[in-house]
Amino acid sequence: MRRFSPRLFALGFAVGAIGAAAVLAANSYASSAGTTVLRDSTATSTPAPDQVIQWNRILLGILRTPGAQPATVHPTRSMAMMHAAVYDAVNAIVKTHAEYLVHLNAPRHASVAAAAAQAAHDVLVQLYPSQASVLDADLATSLASVPDGQAKDQGVRVGTTAAAQILALRSNDGSAAAPTPFTPGTAPGDYQLTPPAFAQPAFTHWRFVKPFALLRANQFRPGPPPALSSSTYTTAFNEVMSLGELGSTTRTTDQTQIAKFWGAPIQNYWNEIAQTAALQHGNTMPQNARLFALLDLTLADSVIAFYDAKYTYHFWRPVTAVRAEGAAAAAELAATSSEDPAESSADAFRPLAAEVDWTPLATTALDPSYPGAHAVVSAAAAAVLATFFHNDRDSFAVTSEVLPGVERSFTSFSAAANEASVSRIYAGQHFRFDQVAGQKLGRRIANYVLQNVLASRA
């Protein structure tokens, strides 16, 4: 196949129409049930993690607990809220940078460790009340490491105040709204419910959530995806049809590993990459408070922004596109059965007709294709980390929640981001142009956050 044919699509869609079940389900960007904790490959050669990193790990542990995360609330909101509270609590004491939202006149000798732990705990207890007893025990462990006295007591009060104010400021941010019902279109390129469950798409309401740093969700909305008749679309279609198929003979062994390796919620990887980088660089606790606040504010807004774009363009997923073209080709092939074999055009339709049941390597995430979420989040995270550490040359290893025992190594944040992005093509999830637009969107969001929040007071 060289170009998309609307006529073939019309025939094929009628032949291969797919049913829908009105079932709301979380997609792979938000669900982490059944995963295992990543291994910190630098644990034997780096300092012990401080309270910021410890509580980041505690939150990731909650997100990996089946049923802990509400299905209609994206976990990046929790990450951003917790680290915003931790940052404002710690920064109120050290007074090195502008506050995020909470202005506190905290004593300079208050314990930053106590403030960070208390702020993180108080946010998480409100967001995950079923985890309260475990979180209380975690807080007791954290505070036990802080010497008793006035500094500890003052730090606890600062953390409590910062958390309460962040929780209050986000209490009506739109995250509690019910998902917006979605009705698939019928035109070529329109998003359709995807196999195997044909469930309703996830997070249809998330574009209406109040951003953490952006002025509005559509502030950096990308332009539309390419026309189905364009060479850009044709090239991307052929690429994902070949590389992303479950039984692909063109995808290499390494590409298959890449596709599977990055199959967990993408924000989890980047929080753990940040942990590794922070430990390798020997960050102070105030530095880590700012690092994780910048990272998770950016990721939260990246998710809001990509859902804005996804539900603006509602572009179909590769599985829908390939099966529709396959069904259309099959219909054309059937129509040639009565032709004179010497003049028949049947051979032109046979290869694509065989794709009527095309299946991607990974189950398709429950939302429209454009732009790619892995691309947005990874590009945004890499930009934050490279800017924070003043270089994009860090060497580090990453392990996977969903592919135990496998470790992939990188020599820059951007290299990891590029691999995470292209992994979705190898998995049959996205077109190349989804990833290109996603990376651009992620970088623009990161640059805006870095230039407009948590700035130095110097």
N, C-alpha and C positions, 0 to 999 in steps of 0.2 A: 504494500500500500504506500502511495506517495502522498496523497492529500485526503483530508476528511471530506466526505460526501454527505451533505445534508439529505440528499435523496436516499442514499443508502441507509442513513440513520433512521429516516421516517419509516422505511420498510422494515428494517431490523428491529426498531423499537416496538413496532406492532407485533412482530413475531416473538420477540424476547422480552416482553414487558415483565417487570418485576413487581411483586407485591410488597406491601409494607405493614409492619406491625407497630402500633403506636406505643413503643416502649422506650422510656428514657433510660439511657445508660451513659456512664462516664467513659471518656476515651482514654487512650494510652498516655495523653499528656497529663492526666489528672489521677489516674488510678494506679496504685502500686501494690495491690493485694498480692500476696504470695512471693514477694521479693525478699532478698537477703541483704544484710548490711554490707556495704562495700568495705574492702580491706584497705587500710591506710598503709600504702607501700613505703612510707617514710617514717613510720612510727619508731623504728629502732635508732634513727639517727637525728631526730629533731626534738626540740623541747616538748614538754608536756603541754597539752592543749589548755588554753585558759577558759574562763567562764563563757566567753562568746562562742568559741568553737564547741565547747561541751554542750551548750544549749542548742546550738545548731544541730548537733548530732542527736540530741534528745528529740527535737522536732522531727527530724528525718525518721527516727524510730517510730514516732506516732504515725507519720504518713505511710509507713510500711505495715502498719497494723490493720488488718482487714476490718473494714467497717468503721474505722475511727474518723475518717474524713467524710463529711457530708457530700453526697454525690453531686449536688448542684452548686457547691462552693469550691472554687478553684484553690488548690493548696498554696499557690504563690501569694495569695492574700495573707494567709497565716504567716508565711515566711517574712513578708514585708512588714506586717504589723509587729511581730515579735522583735525583729531587728531594728525597726524604727524606735520602739520603746527602749530597747537596750542602748541604742545610740544616744537618744536624748537624755537618758539617765546618766550614762558615762560622761557624755560631753558637758552636761551641766556641772560636773565636778572638775573636769580638766580644762574646760573653757577654751579649747583650741580652734573650734570651728563653729559655724553658724548652726543653730538648732534646726531640727527638721520641722517640728510643729510645736513642741512643748518647751516653753521658756521657764526654767527653774533657777532660783537663786540658791544653789546647793553649796554647802561648805566645801572648801578646797581640800580639806583633809578627810572627807568622807571616803569610805572604801568603794573603789570602782568595781571590785569583784562582787561585793554584796549588792551593789546597785544593779549590776548586769544580771546577776542570778535572779534577784527578786523581780525585776522588770520582765524577764523572759518567763518566769514561772507564772506571774499574775496574768499575762496575756494568754498563755496557753491554757491555764485553768478555765478561763472564760470561753475560749474557743473549743476546748475539748473537755467538758465537765466529766465525762465518763473516765477520763484519765487522771482525775484529781488526786487519788491516793498515790499513784505512782509519781506524779509530778511533785507532790508534797515531799515524798521521800527523796526525790532528786534534789529539791531545794535544800532539805536538811543536810544532805551530803555536801552540797556546794557551800553552804554557810558554815559548815563545820570546819572548812579549810581557812576561814577568815578569823583572825583573833578577835575574841570578845572585847567589847569596849565601845566608846563613843563613835569612833569612825565606822564600825560595823553597823551600829544602830542608825547612824545618819545615812549610810549607803542604802540600807533596807528601806528607809522612808523615801529616799529619792527614787528608787526603783518602783516602789508602790505608786507614787504619784505619777511618774512618767507613764507607766502601764495604764493606769486609770484614765489618763487624758487621751492616750492613743486609742483606747477602746471606745471612749465616748465620741471622739472625732470620726471614727469609722462606723459608728453604730447604725447610721442611715445611709450607707454608701451604695445601696442598690444590690448588694450581694445576696440578700435574703429573698429577693423576688423569685417568683416561680419562672421556670424556663418558658420562653415564648414558643407557642406551638408553631411548627414548621410544616409548610405545604410544599412538596417538591414541584418544580416546574416540569414542563414537558418538552421544551425546546432543546435542540442539540447544545450540549455544554452545560445545561442546568444540572445542579446537584441532585442526585437521586439517592434514596436510602440504599445502603450497601450490604452485600452478603457478608457473613452467612445469616445474620439475625434480622437484617433490614429494619433496624431499630431507628427511632427518632434521633436526630443529631443532638449532640451534647452542647451545653453552655450557650444556647441561643440567646440568653439574656445577658451574657457577660460583657458585651460591648456597651451596655448601659451602666456598668459599675463605675463609680467615680475613680478616676486615676489617682495615683499616689503622687506623681510629680508632673506628668503631662497636663496641659491645659484642657485637653479633650481627647477622646478616644481616637478620633479621625485626624488628629493633628499632622501625622505623617503618613496618612493612608496612601498606599501605592496606587499607581494607575491600574487599569483593568488588565486581565490576562490577555494573551494574544488571541487574535481571531482564529477560529478553527480552520480557516482556509489558508493560514499563513505558514510559511516555511518554518518559523520558530515552533509553532505547535506541532507540525508534522515531525520535525526532528525529535522533539521531546516525547511525542507519542511513541515513535518507533523505539526510542531508547528505553523507556520504562517497560514497554511491552516485551522487549527482549531481555533486559537485565532483571526486571522485577518479578518475572513469572516464578511461581513455586518450583517448577521443574526446569528452570532456565538452563540451557546448555552453553550460554555465552557469559554468564556471571561466573567469575573466578571463585576459588575457594576462599580467598581473602575477602573478596567483596561479600560473600555470603556471611562470613564471620562479622564483618563490619555491620551488615544489616541487622543481625541478631544482637550484637553487642550493645548497640544504642537503642534497644527496644523498650527501655524503661522510661519513666517520666523524666524528661530532659532536664528539668530544673534541679533534680537531685544530683545528677552528675556534676553540674556546675557549682553547686554549693560544696561538694566534696573536693572538686578541683581547687576551689578557693581555700578550703581548709589546708590542703597540701601546700599550696603556694604560701599561705600565711605562716605555716610552720617552717617551711624552708627559708623564708626571709626573716624569721625571728621577729615577727610583728609584736608590738606591745598590745595590751588589751584595748586602749583607746583606738589604736590603729585598726584592730580587728573589728571593733564596734562600727567604725566608719566604713570599712571595707564591705562588711556583710550588709550594712544598711544600703550602701550604694548598689551593691549587686542585686539585692532582693527587691528594692524599690524599682529598679530597672526591669527585672524579670516580671514583676507583677504588672507593670504598665505595658510591657511587651505582650503579655497574654491578653490584656484588655484590647490593645491595638490590633493584634492579629485576628481576634474574634470580630472586631469591627469590620475588618477587610473581608474575612471569610463570609460573613453574613450580608455584606454589601454585594459581593460578586457571585456568591453561591455557585462556585464552579465545580463541575463534576470531578469525581475521583477517577484515577486510571482504570480501576476495575469496571466502572460503569462505561467509560469510553471504549475500552477494548472489547468488552462483551457486546456493546451496541454495534460497533463496527463488524464484529464477527457475525452477529445475527443478521445484519444487513447484507453482508457478503453471502451468507447461507441462503437468504431469500433470493438474491440475484442468481446464485448457482442453481437453485431449483428452477428458476425461470428459464434457464438455458437447456433444460433437459430435453426439450423437443427440437432443439436446433440441430442442423446438420453438423456432425462432428468436425467436418473439415472447416466449418466456418464458426464453430462455437467459441464463445469467450469464457467458457467455464474455467479454464486453467488460470485465468486472472483472478478468480474469486476463491479458489480452493485454499490457498495458504491462510488468508484472513478468516475464511469461514470456519477453519479449525479452531479459532480462538473464541468461539461462542461461549465456552465455559472457562475462559481464562481466569486463573486464580493467582493472586499475588503471594509472595513469600510470607508476608505477615498479614494478619487480619487488619483490614482497613479501619483506621480511626473514625470515630463517629462525628465528623464535621466536614464541611467543604474543603476542597483541596488547596485553594489559593488564598493567601500565601502559606508556605510551609512552616509549621510551628517550630520544629526542630531548628530550622534555619534562623528564624527570628530570635529565639531564645539563645541559641549558641553564639550567634554573631554579637548580640547585645552583651552577653556575659564575657566573651573574649575581649570586647572593647573596654569594658569596665576594668577587667583584670590587667590588661596591658597598660592602660592609663594609670591605674593605681600604683603599679609596680615600676612604672617608667620604662618598661621594655616588653617586647613580645618574643623573648628568647628563653623563657624558662623551660627547663626540661622536667618532665614529670610523667608518671605512669597512672593509668586509670583502669579500674576494674569495673565489672558490670553486675548489676543486681540480677540480671536475667541470664547471664552466661557465666556461671561460676567457674573459677579456675583459669579464666582467660584475662590477660593483662595486655593493654595496648599502650605504647609509649609515644610521646610527642616532644618536640623541641620548641613549641610555641603554643600559645593559647589559640591563635588563629588556625593553626594546623588541626587542632582538636575540633574546633568549630566547623571547619570545612569538612572533616570526616563525618562528624555527626550529621551535618546537613545532607551530604550525598548519600548517607546510609539509607535515607528514606526513598531514594530512587531504587537502590538495590533491593529494598524491601517491597517494592511495588506500590508504595504509598503515594508518591508525588511525582509530578513532572519536573523537569529541570527548571522551568521558568518559575515554578512555585518557590524553589529554593533561592534563585537569584533575587527575586523580589523580597523574599523573607530576610535574606542577609542584609539587604539594603535598609529595610525597615528596622531591623534590630540595631544596626549601627547608628541610625539617625536617632532612635530613642535613647540609646546609651549616651551619645554625645550631648543630647539635650539635658539628661539627668546630671551628667558630670559637670556641665556648665552652669547649672541652675540651683542645685541643692547641696547642702553640707559643705559649703565653701570654707576655705581657711579664713580665719580672722586676721591673719598677719598682713 
